[in-house]
Amino acid sequence: MRGYTHDKDRYLKRLRRIEGQVRGIARMIDEDEYCIDVLTQVSAVTKALQAVSLGLLDEHLQHCVAEALADGGDEAEAKVKEASEAIARLVRS
C-alpha cells in the first residue's frame, strides 16, 4: 500500500480540478484572452500542482521513509536519498 492510498480520492479529485483549469487556460489562449489573465491562471495551476506535490511528499515521508527507517539497513538509506532527490527536484521547479 502506498502512503497516499488513504487520500487517493482526494488527490484524484484535486488533479481533475487542475486538469479542468489547464483546459481553461488553453481555451483562454484560443480565445486570445488578456496575457495577464492567462498568466494568473497559470500561476493558480502551478500553485495547485505544488500543493499536490507537497502532499504526496509528506505522505511518502510519513509512510515509505518512516517504514524503511524503522526496518533499517540499506533500504532506509536508499529511501532517504530518494526523498532528498525528490525534494531537490521540487525546489528547482
Residue pairs with C-beta under 8 A, 6 or more apart in sequence:
2 59
2 63
2 64
3 59
3 60
3 62
3 63
3 64
4 11
4 55
4 56
4 59
4 60
4 63
7 55
7 59
11 52
11 55
11 56
14 48
14 51
14 52
15 52
17 48
18 45
18 48
18 49
18 52
21 41
21 44
21 45
21 48
22 45
24 41
25 38
25 41
25 42
25 45
28 37
28 38
28 41
29 38
50 90
53 90
54 90
57 83
57 86
57 87
57 90
60 83
60 86
61 83
64 79
65 79
65 80
65 83
68 75
68 76
68 78
68 79
68 80
69 76
69 79
69 80
